[in-house]
Amino acid sequence: MKIAVLCKSPLLQKSLELFLSGYLSSLKQCDAVISDFEIQTEKPIVSVGYENCDIYKPFTRAQLFMTLEQRFEHKTYEQENVSQEKIEISIIQSEIERLTDKYKNDILQLIKKHYEGQ
């Protein structure tokens, strides 16, 4: 998951950047935004603050990741389902190809036997 951090508080901004160093992204390329102020964006927003927010200050790195995991758990689940469906379709497709090739070979053998026997 790619996360953009937009905070008015420089201390909070830096702390979140350190906690999320492997997940940071720009606002345009991110999957979600973490912010300590109200912003307008189509991306999902995780708010940080003292009241009416997703992550309450003060928080630990573990609390941050638990909140993000709970908030975006359904997205991961949906992505896993799509991957699983692609795998299942691929398996079915190869089985169909195998059976079609076998059927084609059987028909060709029958035709050859028929004309060789005459």
Rosetta constraint file for C-alpha pairs under 8 A:
AtomPair CA 1 CA 23 HARMONIC 6.32 0.50
AtomPair CA 1 CA 30 HARMONIC 7.74 0.50
AtomPair CA 1 CA 31 HARMONIC 6.24 0.50
AtomPair CA 1 CA 32 HARMONIC 7.96 0.50
AtomPair CA 2 CA 23 HARMONIC 5.01 0.50
AtomPair CA 2 CA 24 HARMONIC 5.75 0.50
AtomPair CA 2 CA 25 HARMONIC 5.52 0.50
AtomPair CA 2 CA 29 HARMONIC 7.41 0.50
AtomPair CA 2 CA 30 HARMONIC 4.73 0.50
AtomPair CA 2 CA 31 HARMONIC 5.18 0.50
AtomPair CA 2 CA 32 HARMONIC 6.74 0.50
AtomPair CA 3 CA 20 HARMONIC 7.93 0.50
AtomPair CA 3 CA 23 HARMONIC 5.73 0.50
AtomPair CA 3 CA 24 HARMONIC 4.98 0.50
AtomPair CA 3 CA 25 HARMONIC 5.42 0.50
AtomPair CA 3 CA 26 HARMONIC 7.60 0.50
AtomPair CA 3 CA 27 HARMONIC 7.88 0.50
AtomPair CA 3 CA 30 HARMONIC 5.09 0.50
AtomPair CA 3 CA 31 HARMONIC 5.89 0.50
AtomPair CA 3 CA 32 HARMONIC 5.05 0.50
AtomPair CA 3 CA 33 HARMONIC 5.61 0.50
AtomPair CA 3 CA 34 HARMONIC 7.16 0.50
AtomPair CA 4 CA 24 HARMONIC 5.75 0.50
AtomPair CA 4 CA 25 HARMONIC 5.16 0.50
AtomPair CA 4 CA 26 HARMONIC 5.52 0.50
AtomPair CA 4 CA 27 HARMONIC 5.37 0.50
AtomPair CA 4 CA 30 HARMONIC 5.80 0.50
AtomPair CA 4 CA 31 HARMONIC 7.94 0.50
AtomPair CA 4 CA 32 HARMONIC 6.41 0.50
AtomPair CA 4 CA 33 HARMONIC 4.75 0.50
AtomPair CA 4 CA 34 HARMONIC 6.27 0.50
AtomPair CA 5 CA 13 HARMONIC 6.66 0.50
AtomPair CA 5 CA 16 HARMONIC 7.05 0.50
AtomPair CA 5 CA 17 HARMONIC 7.06 0.50
AtomPair CA 5 CA 24 HARMONIC 7.45 0.50
AtomPair CA 5 CA 33 HARMONIC 5.84 0.50
AtomPair CA 5 CA 34 HARMONIC 4.91 0.50
AtomPair CA 5 CA 35 HARMONIC 6.07 0.50
AtomPair CA 6 CA 13 HARMONIC 6.80 0.50
AtomPair CA 6 CA 33 HARMONIC 7.17 0.50
AtomPair CA 6 CA 34 HARMONIC 6.22 0.50
AtomPair CA 6 CA 35 HARMONIC 4.89 0.50
AtomPair CA 6 CA 36 HARMONIC 7.25 0.50
AtomPair CA 7 CA 12 HARMONIC 6.71 0.50
AtomPair CA 7 CA 13 HARMONIC 5.26 0.50
AtomPair CA 7 CA 34 HARMONIC 7.73 0.50
AtomPair CA 7 CA 35 HARMONIC 5.07 0.50
AtomPair CA 7 CA 36 HARMONIC 5.14 0.50
AtomPair CA 7 CA 37 HARMONIC 6.75 0.50
AtomPair CA 8 CA 13 HARMONIC 7.42 0.50
AtomPair CA 8 CA 36 HARMONIC 6.62 0.50
AtomPair CA 8 CA 37 HARMONIC 7.09 0.50
AtomPair CA 9 CA 13 HARMONIC 6.07 0.50
AtomPair CA 9 CA 36 HARMONIC 7.63 0.50
AtomPair CA 10 CA 14 HARMONIC 6.10 0.50
AtomPair CA 11 CA 15 HARMONIC 6.12 0.50
AtomPair CA 12 CA 16 HARMONIC 6.07 0.50
AtomPair CA 13 CA 17 HARMONIC 6.17 0.50
AtomPair CA 14 CA 18 HARMONIC 6.19 0.50
AtomPair CA 15 CA 19 HARMONIC 6.18 0.50
AtomPair CA 16 CA 20 HARMONIC 5.88 0.50
AtomPair CA 17 CA 21 HARMONIC 5.47 0.50
AtomPair CA 17 CA 24 HARMONIC 7.10 0.50
AtomPair CA 19 CA 61 HARMONIC 6.16 0.50
AtomPair CA 20 CA 24 HARMONIC 6.16 0.50
AtomPair CA 24 CA 30 HARMONIC 7.88 0.50
AtomPair CA 25 CA 29 HARMONIC 6.21 0.50
AtomPair CA 25 CA 30 HARMONIC 5.41 0.50
AtomPair CA 26 CA 30 HARMONIC 5.89 0.50
AtomPair CA 27 CA 33 HARMONIC 7.31 0.50
AtomPair CA 30 CA 43 HARMONIC 7.79 0.50
AtomPair CA 31 CA 43 HARMONIC 6.44 0.50
AtomPair CA 31 CA 44 HARMONIC 7.23 0.50
AtomPair CA 32 CA 43 HARMONIC 5.42 0.50
AtomPair CA 32 CA 44 HARMONIC 4.87 0.50
AtomPair CA 32 CA 45 HARMONIC 5.86 0.50
AtomPair CA 32 CA 46 HARMONIC 7.38 0.50
AtomPair CA 33 CA 43 HARMONIC 6.63 0.50
AtomPair CA 33 CA 44 HARMONIC 6.23 0.50
AtomPair CA 33 CA 45 HARMONIC 4.77 0.50
AtomPair CA 33 CA 46 HARMONIC 6.04 0.50
AtomPair CA 34 CA 45 HARMONIC 5.81 0.50
AtomPair CA 34 CA 46 HARMONIC 4.67 0.50
AtomPair CA 34 CA 47 HARMONIC 5.82 0.50
AtomPair CA 34 CA 48 HARMONIC 7.10 0.50
AtomPair CA 35 CA 39 HARMONIC 7.78 0.50
AtomPair CA 35 CA 45 HARMONIC 7.15 0.50
AtomPair CA 35 CA 46 HARMONIC 6.43 0.50
AtomPair CA 35 CA 47 HARMONIC 5.18 0.50
AtomPair CA 35 CA 48 HARMONIC 5.98 0.50
AtomPair CA 36 CA 47 HARMONIC 5.71 0.50
AtomPair CA 36 CA 48 HARMONIC 4.80 0.50
AtomPair CA 36 CA 49 HARMONIC 5.96 0.50
AtomPair CA 37 CA 47 HARMONIC 7.28 0.50
AtomPair CA 37 CA 48 HARMONIC 7.87 0.50
AtomPair CA 38 CA 47 HARMONIC 7.95 0.50
AtomPair CA 46 CA 53 HARMONIC 7.67 0.50
AtomPair CA 46 CA 54 HARMONIC 5.86 0.50
AtomPair CA 46 CA 55 HARMONIC 7.44 0.50
AtomPair CA 46 CA 68 HARMONIC 7.99 0.50
AtomPair CA 47 CA 53 HARMONIC 5.08 0.50
AtomPair CA 47 CA 54 HARMONIC 5.19 0.50
AtomPair CA 47 CA 55 HARMONIC 6.29 0.50
AtomPair CA 48 CA 53 HARMONIC 5.67 0.50
AtomPair CA 48 CA 54 HARMONIC 6.10 0.50
AtomPair CA 48 CA 55 HARMONIC 4.78 0.50
AtomPair CA 48 CA 56 HARMONIC 5.90 0.50
AtomPair CA 48 CA 57 HARMONIC 6.85 0.50
AtomPair CA 49 CA 53 HARMONIC 5.86 0.50
AtomPair CA 49 CA 54 HARMONIC 7.93 0.50
AtomPair CA 49 CA 55 HARMONIC 6.53 0.50
AtomPair CA 49 CA 56 HARMONIC 5.19 0.50
AtomPair CA 49 CA 57 HARMONIC 5.49 0.50
AtomPair CA 50 CA 56 HARMONIC 5.29 0.50
AtomPair CA 50 CA 57 HARMONIC 5.59 0.50
AtomPair CA 51 CA 56 HARMONIC 6.89 0.50
AtomPair CA 54 CA 67 HARMONIC 7.38 0.50
AtomPair CA 55 CA 59 HARMONIC 7.21 0.50
AtomPair CA 55 CA 63 HARMONIC 7.92 0.50
AtomPair CA 55 CA 64 HARMONIC 6.90 0.50
AtomPair CA 55 CA 67 HARMONIC 7.01 0.50
AtomPair CA 59 CA 63 HARMONIC 6.04 0.50
AtomPair CA 59 CA 64 HARMONIC 6.79 0.50
AtomPair CA 60 CA 64 HARMONIC 6.27 0.50
AtomPair CA 61 CA 65 HARMONIC 6.30 0.50
AtomPair CA 62 CA 66 HARMONIC 6.05 0.50
AtomPair CA 63 CA 67 HARMONIC 6.10 0.50
AtomPair CA 64 CA 68 HARMONIC 6.27 0.50
AtomPair CA 65 CA 69 HARMONIC 5.93 0.50
AtomPair CA 66 CA 70 HARMONIC 6.11 0.50
AtomPair CA 67 CA 71 HARMONIC 5.98 0.50
AtomPair CA 68 CA 72 HARMONIC 6.01 0.50
AtomPair CA 69 CA 73 HARMONIC 5.39 0.50
AtomPair CA 72 CA 76 HARMONIC 6.79 0.50
AtomPair CA 73 CA 77 HARMONIC 6.30 0.50
AtomPair CA 74 CA 78 HARMONIC 6.09 0.50
AtomPair CA 75 CA 79 HARMONIC 6.20 0.50
AtomPair CA 76 CA 80 HARMONIC 6.17 0.50
AtomPair CA 77 CA 81 HARMONIC 6.22 0.50
AtomPair CA 78 CA 82 HARMONIC 6.28 0.50
AtomPair CA 79 CA 83 HARMONIC 6.25 0.50
AtomPair CA 80 CA 84 HARMONIC 6.08 0.50
AtomPair CA 81 CA 85 HARMONIC 6.09 0.50
AtomPair CA 82 CA 86 HARMONIC 6.25 0.50
AtomPair CA 83 CA 87 HARMONIC 6.32 0.50
AtomPair CA 84 CA 88 HARMONIC 6.19 0.50
AtomPair CA 85 CA 89 HARMONIC 6.08 0.50
AtomPair CA 86 CA 90 HARMONIC 6.11 0.50
AtomPair CA 87 CA 91 HARMONIC 6.24 0.50
AtomPair CA 88 CA 92 HARMONIC 6.20 0.50
AtomPair CA 89 CA 93 HARMONIC 5.96 0.50
AtomPair CA 90 CA 94 HARMONIC 6.23 0.50
AtomPair CA 91 CA 95 HARMONIC 6.23 0.50
AtomPair CA 92 CA 96 HARMONIC 6.17 0.50
AtomPair CA 93 CA 97 HARMONIC 6.24 0.50
AtomPair CA 94 CA 98 HARMONIC 6.11 0.50
AtomPair CA 95 CA 99 HARMONIC 6.18 0.50
AtomPair CA 96 CA 100 HARMONIC 5.99 0.50
AtomPair CA 97 CA 101 HARMONIC 6.11 0.50
AtomPair CA 98 CA 102 HARMONIC 6.22 0.50
AtomPair CA 99 CA 103 HARMONIC 6.07 0.50
AtomPair CA 100 CA 104 HARMONIC 6.08 0.50
AtomPair CA 101 CA 105 HARMONIC 6.15 0.50
AtomPair CA 102 CA 106 HARMONIC 6.15 0.50
AtomPair CA 103 CA 107 HARMONIC 6.25 0.50
AtomPair CA 104 CA 108 HARMONIC 6.23 0.50
AtomPair CA 105 CA 109 HARMONIC 6.16 0.50
AtomPair CA 106 CA 110 HARMONIC 6.28 0.50
AtomPair CA 107 CA 111 HARMONIC 6.23 0.50
AtomPair CA 108 CA 112 HARMONIC 6.15 0.50
AtomPair CA 109 CA 113 HARMONIC 6.12 0.50
AtomPair CA 110 CA 114 HARMONIC 6.07 0.50
AtomPair CA 111 CA 115 HARMONIC 6.33 0.50
AtomPair CA 112 CA 116 HARMONIC 5.90 0.50
AtomPair CA 113 CA 117 HARMONIC 5.91 0.50
AtomPair CA 114 CA 118 HARMONIC 6.84 0.50
